[in-house]
């Protein structure tokens, strides 16, 4: 996306030490080109804890301002998928300036798109509206009908 959005803070667990994570991030960014490479400069990770008894370190996304142009949002998720522990997952979520929401479910070596749908009483918004207005004239239908009669 190339407009302003807010990324939710997120964390993940990895077997990499802090130095190894930084090295992996730098290598990942070096293999990118153009805008993706430049945009990845927004992101840094800090160690929250670890190593734990299971040998994993916990990392958190660190940014001066989480509201930014996240042009390399998917690339960020792809990087995390390369370093996240095999038994772990992370949710990388964004709120666009226009209210749109999107995100990624990050697993080891896998990134899945997350889509969000507005629901009313457990039904998608458009289905709920269709059920409630079926057979009824609404203001939009009336305006279209009036224009076509002119």
C-alpha positions, 0 to 999 in steps of 0.5 A: 500500500502506498498511503498512510496506515498504522501498523499494530505493534506485534511480536514474534519468537525466534531462535536467532540472537539479536545480532543474528536477527539484525544480520538476517534483516540487513541481508534480506533488505539488501536483496530487495530493490527500489521502493521496497528496500527504502521502505524497509528502513522504517522497521527495527526489532528489539529483543523483549526477552530470552532466551527462554527455556525453549531457546527462543528469543522474543522480539517486538517491532520498534518504530518511532511512529507506527503511522507511516507509509508502509509501502513494503508491508508484505515484505516485512511479513515475508522477512518475519516468516524467514526468522520466526520459530517453526512452532510460532505465528505472528499477526501483522495488521494495518489500519489505512487512513481511509478505514481499510484494514488488512494484514498478514498471518505469518508462519515459518516460511509462509505468509497468508493474507488476512482480509476483514469484512464488516459484519452485522449480527454475524452476517456480512454487511452487504448480505444483511442490507440485502435481507433488510431492504429486499423488495423495498425502495431505498433512496439510491434505487429511487434516485436511479429510477428517477434519473432513468425516467427523465 
